[in-house]
């Protein structure tokens, strides 16, 4: 028994050192990219907020916290770009568990459209869904005045 009690601290120290020596997690300051009306946009962490950085280095801060993600296409792969009235639109969303709602989530999303040479964000929409799958076209267009 004394051998086990003497070996146990050494074993625990070795496990702790191994855990500390593992490679650090990759930086979480940038996310996936999408092409909107010929402009490459990337999701970035801007002072704890979700933002879109364009290939020309301009920044559009959104009304939701980081981390965020693009709404996926129906295949669940790349970000979905919706066409409506000749305008391209994307959705960016943030989903996190809601402590006050067991099994529910606090979800927020904003549509962003390319109007001429500028990006225009919609109002912020909120919900309680934990879904991260594709959304209906009305979510892309219904948050804007046309």
N, C-alpha and C positions, 0 to 999 in steps of 0.2 A: 504494500500500500504506500510505503514511503517513497518507493521509486516512482510510482504513478504521480504522487503529489509533487515530487521534484521535477518530473518531466513535463507536467502539465503547463507550468508557466513558460517553459522554453518553447513548447509547441505553440502556445497562444502568441508568444512574441514573434515566432517565425511566420505565423499566419498574418499577423498585423503588418509586419514588414513587407510581406509579399503584396498585400493589398495596397500599401502606400507606394510600392514601386511600380505599380501598373501605370500604363500610359494615361495621361489626363484626357478627359472627354474633349472632343472637338469643340471649337468655339461655337457658341449659339447666337452669334450676332448677325448672321445672315441666313436667309432661307432660300427657297427655290426661286426660279426666274420664270417669266412669261414674256411673250412678245405681244404687244398691244399696239395695233396700227403702226407696225414697223419699228416700235421703240421697245428695247429690252428693259424690263422692270424687274427688280429684285426686292424681296421682302427683307427689311433690315430692322435691327433693334436700335432705335434712336432714343436714348435716355429713358429706357424702360417702356417706350411706346412703340407700337407697330408703325412702320413707315415703308413707303415705296421709293426706292432709289432708281432713277432713270439712267440710261447709258450716258446722258449728258451731265451726270452728277447732281441733277436737281433732286430735291427731296419733298415728298408729300407725306406729312404726318397724318395718320388716321386717328380716329377717336376711340381706340382700343389698346389695351396693354399688349406687350410682347409676352409670350410668343404668339405668332399668328400664322395662318396658312391660307393658300389659295383654295377655293372650292374646286374639287376635281371634276374632270369630264366624266361621262357616263361609264367609261371603262375603268375609272378609278386611277388612272395614270397621271397624265400631265394636267396642268391647270386648265379649266374650262374658260374659253373666250366665247361669249354670246354676241350674236349680231342682232341689232334691232334698229330699224329705220336708218340703216347705213352707218350705225355707230357700234364700235366694239366696246364690250363691257366685261369686267371681271368682278369676282366677289372675293373679299378677304375676310377671314373670320378668326375669332379667338374663342376657344371653348375650354372651360375648366370646371372641375367638380364644384357643386354648390353645397357648402357646409350646412346651410339651413334647409336643404331639400335632399334627403337621403335618396341616392340613386339618380338624382337629377343633376343638371349642369347649368351653369351660367354661360350662355352663348351670346355672342355679339357678332354682327357682321355689317360690312359696308360694301356696297357696289361702287366701282370706280369706272368711269367712262372716259374715253378719249374724245374731246370736243375740239376739233381743229388742232392746234398745237399745244393744248393744255389738258392736264388730267383734272377731272372733276369728281370729287367724292360725293356719295349720296349721304343722306342722314344715316345715323347709326340705328340699326334694328337690334332688338334683344329678344331672347327666347330662353327656354329651359331644356332644349334638346341637347343630347350628348352626341348626336349623329355627326359624322365627319364625311358623309357620302355626298353624292351629287344633289343639287337642289333644282327646283323648277324654274323655268324662264321668268315667271312673275317675280321671283326674288331678285333677278338681275334688273328688271325694268321698272318695277313698281315703286322703287324708292326715289325715283327722279320725277320731276315735272317735265312733261314733253310738250 
